């Protein structure tokens, strides 16, 4: 089911519906969940629902034809305010929240939220990228959070509670959005392909542009999306999946040396660009490929059937080859998967990437040699 085209969050919709029916809708909310799962879309549709002139909000079914609905859908509604982090800024500028220095608290989101609603219903403010509210920005929001203006709703959108400052968390009602089910991600990806075809934007070449999925990519994109359409689309890069094919073959054949392997990984990361965050994200995905390989190898060696019919044709020859070269049992493969996950956590500490790649590949070589005693604790952790 989907609420107004937003799939996977009907339970959240019903929660709001009950609150509206009981006239107990809170004034401040913090939407939490992975990026690309529909939190922003949900917030905008909720705003439209609350502003609709023809349908009571409790029905959660805005008409889509009244002036308020049309303006909400076009992003021009005077009573729906939206703020997000500019692409060229590390944080949400305080000026967007409380105005420039010469006009503090008389301009910006907080001042606008306190004005009388144009349509006499309520003011609704949405702060996207709340993960990027710094201490100054959060402090600027304190009065509005503690004493929300009458007839106002404030929605902050973030990815995790841990990334929010305590001053934000303690003053908002937290709404958690779950990752999308694989079937939902797959459905949305197919809809995007159909949309591209309708617009005539689908590439005629065999190689699809980055960010545009092909039918053949969908099982892989869904499997590695972590329930996020945004992540799935970010992976719609055929060069990535070509690299993965070579990388898995190397693991299956049992790697014997590090130098060329490291150069191959560095060359692929260079294709992503020089931005550290993008390179780190891609390296994390490569490590995830490795963890997935060892996990599937453990299941295969244990004699369990592969419960992934869509990917069976790809994995069967890889695992057959890997089983010939793997000298150990299923438990050792499972331990290897766990070891790679430990490296994935270490990656998030911003360790120098070339050094981390060298150390990780040395670790993999020791795993395949069976010399687990020499592994010891991961570097940079002691």
N, C-alpha and C positions, 0 to 999 in steps of 0.2 A: 504494500500500500504506500501511498505518498500523499502528503498534505500540500496542496497547491503546487504540485510538481517537485516538492522536496522529499526525497526518498530516504527512508531509514530512521526517521525521527518522529514517528507518529506518537510514541509514548511521551515525548517532550511536549508535543502539541496538546495532548490530552491533559497533561499537567497544567498547562496554562489555561486550558478551557475550564477546568474545575475551579481554578483560582478566580477567573473572571466571573463565572456563574455565581460564586459565593461572595463576590465583591471584595476579594482579598488579594488582589494583584499588588505585589510589592512595587517599590519605586526604583530599586537599584538591583541589577542582575549582573552576574559574571558568567558568561558562557565559556565553558572549558571543553577542549577536545582537540584532537589532531587537526592540522591544517588540511583544507580541502575536503571536508566532510559535510559542509552545508551550514555552518554556524552563522555566517554572514547573511546568506540567503534567508535563513530562518528568521533572523532578527528583522530584516527588511520586510518580509511577509507579515510578521507579527505587527510591525508598525502600521502596515497597510490595513490589517485587520482591525486594529484599534481606531483607525481614522476613517474607516468606511462610513459614508453617509446613509447608506440604504439598508445594510445588514447589521444587526446587533453583534457586537464583538464575540459574545459567548457562542455564536454559531460557527465561529472560526472559518467563515466562508465569505470574504469580501466580494462585493459584486463585480469589481473590475471595470465598471462603466461610469461611476460617479466621478465628479471632479477630483475629489480627494484620492480615489483609487488611481485615476489616471496620472495625477501628479506624483503619487507615491511610486508608481511603476517607472515613471520617467526621471525620478530623482530630483524633482523640483518642488516637492511639497514644503510649504513654509514652516510647518510644524514638525517636520522630521529632519533632524540635524545629523550630519555624518562627519566624523573626523577620523583620519587614518595617518599613519606615518608616511611622510613624503619619501620617495624613492632615494633621494640624495641625503637623507638625514638618518643618524643613528638612533634617535629617539623622537617621540612626538613632541614637536616644539611647544613650549609653554604658551607661546602667543596664540596658538590655536585654541587653547583651553581658557585662558583668562585675558587675552588681548595683549597688545604691545605695551612696553614699559610706560609710555606716555598716556596710556588709556586703560590701565589695569582694572579688571573687574567690570569694565563698562563695555568691553567687546569680548569676543571669543565664545566658545561653547557654553560655559557656565552662565554668562550674562544672557545669552539668547534663550537658554533653557528656562530662565526665570521670568521671561516676558509672557504676556497674555497670549494664549493660543489664537492664531488667526481665525481658525475654524471653530473656536470656542469649545473644543473637545479636550485635548491635552497636548503637551509638548513631549516629543520623544527624541532622545539623543542616543546615537550609536557611536561608540569609540572602538574602531577596529584596531588591531595590532596593540592591544593593551599590554602585551609582553614588553613593549617599548616605551612604557611610561617610566621615566626615571624618577628619582626621589623628589626632585623639584616639581615635576609634573604631578606626581601623586599627592604631594602636599598641597598643591594648588587646587586639587579636586576635593580636599577634605571637607570643607564647609558644604559643598553641594552634596557629597555623599552622606554626611551626617544629618543635614537638614534639606532633603530634596524639595525643590519648589512644588507648591500645590499643583495638582493635575500634571505631573511630569513622570516620565519613565526614562531611566538611564540604563543602557545596556553596554557593558564592556565585553569585548571578545578577545580571548587569549587561548593559548595552547595547553597550559598546565597551571595548576594552582601554585606549584613551586616557583614559577616565574613571576608571580604577582607579589608585590610588596605587601607586608602585613596590614598596612593602612588601607589597602584596597580589599584584601580578602575578608577582613573582619567587618566590613561595612556593606557587603553585597550578598545577595542570595545566590549561591552557586548552582548553576545548571550544567550538568555533565552531559556531553554528547558522545555517544559511543562510536567507534569506527564503523564504517559501513560494511555490511555483509558482502562477501565476494560476489554474490549474484547481483547485488545492487550496483557495485562498481562495474561489473561486466555490462550490465544493461545500459548504464550511463555512457560508457565508452562506445558502445554500438550506436547509441543515439548521436554521439558526436561525429562518428564516421558518416552516418546518414546525413547529418547536417552539412558536413563538408561536401558530400556528393551533391546535395541539393544546391549548394552555392557555387558548384563548379570549381571548388577550391582543391579538390583532391589531385595530388600530383600524378601526372601521366607516366613518370619514370618509375622504375622498380624500387627506387629508394625514396621513402617518405621523408618529408622534412621533419626536423626535431619538433616534438610536441604534437604531432599529428599521428595518431595510431593507425595501424593497418589491421585488417581482420586477423592476419597471422600472428600479430603481436599480442592480441587480447589475452590469451591464457597466461602469458608471462607477465604482462603488466598487472593483471589482476592478482596473480600469486605474490608479487612483490610490492603491492600497493599499500600494504598495512591498513587497508580499509579506507584509503584516501584517494579520491579522484585526482586531486592535485599532484600527489606523488606518482600516480600511474601515468599522467600526461607528461610529467617531467622525465619519465623513463622511456618515452616514445622516441627512442634514438637507436636506429638500426646498428650504428657502430658499437653501441654498448652491448647489444646482444651477439654481435659477431665476436667481440672480445670475450664475452662470457663463454661462447662455444669453445674457443681456444683454451681459455682458462680452465674449464671443467675437464677438457681432454688432458691437459697437463697434470691435473690432480689425479685423474684416473690412471695415467701412465706412470705415476709415482715420480715426483720431481727429484732431480739428482743434483742440480746446481742452482745457485741463486742469481748470479750476475745477469744473465740474459732475461731471466724471469722478471727481475726488478726493472730492467730497462723497458720491457714490454708494458709493465704496469705504469711506469712513469710516462711513457709515450702516450698511453691512453688517457692519463690524467691531463696531459698537455692539451689534448683535444677539447677538454672541458673548459680550459682557460686558466688564467692565473689567479683568479679570486680564491683565496684560501678556503672560504666556507663551501664553495661549490666543489672544490677538489676533495675536501674532507667528506662531503656527502657522497661523492662518487666512490671514494676509497671505502667508505662504510658499506656501500652496496656491494663492492667486490668482496669484502669480508663476509657479508651476508651470503653471497654465492657460495663461499667456501664452507660456512657453517651449514648451509642447506645440503651441500654435497656430503659432508660427513654424517649428517643426520639421516639422510636417505640411505647412505652406505650401511649405517648401523641397522636400520630396518631391514635392508636387503640381506645382510649377513645373518640376521636373526631368523630369516625365513618367513618374514611377514610379507603379505602381498602389498604391492604399491597401490595406495588408495587415492590415486590421482589419474584417472583414465585419460584426461585431456593431455597430460604430459608423459604418459607411459611410453609412447613411441620414442620420445627424446631420451628419457632416462634409462630405459632398458639396456641399450648398448653401452652407455657410460658406466652403469653399475656393474655390468658383466665384465667389462675391461678392468674396472677398479678392483673387483673381487679377486681377479687373477694376480694383481700386483700388491694387494694389501696383505701383509704377512701376519696380521693379528686378528682378534675376534671382534664381535659386534660391540662389546663394552668399550674396547679401545677406540673404535670409531665414534662412539657416543661421547667419550671423554675428549676426543679431538674437536668435536662440535662445540662442547662447552668451553674448551680452551680458546677457540676462535671468538666466541661470544665475549670472553674476558678481554680480548684484544679490541673488540668493537667498543667496549666501554672505555678502554684506555684512549682510543682515538678521540673521544670527546673532550679530552683534557688539553687539546691544542699542543700536543707534543710535535716537535719538528718532524714533518711528514716523511722526508727521505730517510731519516734515521729510523723512524717507526717502521717503514716498509722493509728496510733491511733486517731489522730485528724480528719482525713478524715472519718473514720468509725463512730466516734461519730457524725459527721455531717450527715452522711447517716441515722443514727438511728433517729436523730431529724427530718429529712425530712419525714421519714415514720410515725413518731408520729404526724406530722403536726404542730409542734411547731416552725414555721418559725421565730417567733419573737426572739427566743434564738440563731438563727444562727449568726447574726451579720457579721462583716467583717471577712475574712479568717485570721487565725493567720499568723505571720511572714510578714504581709503586712502593718502593722501600727507601 
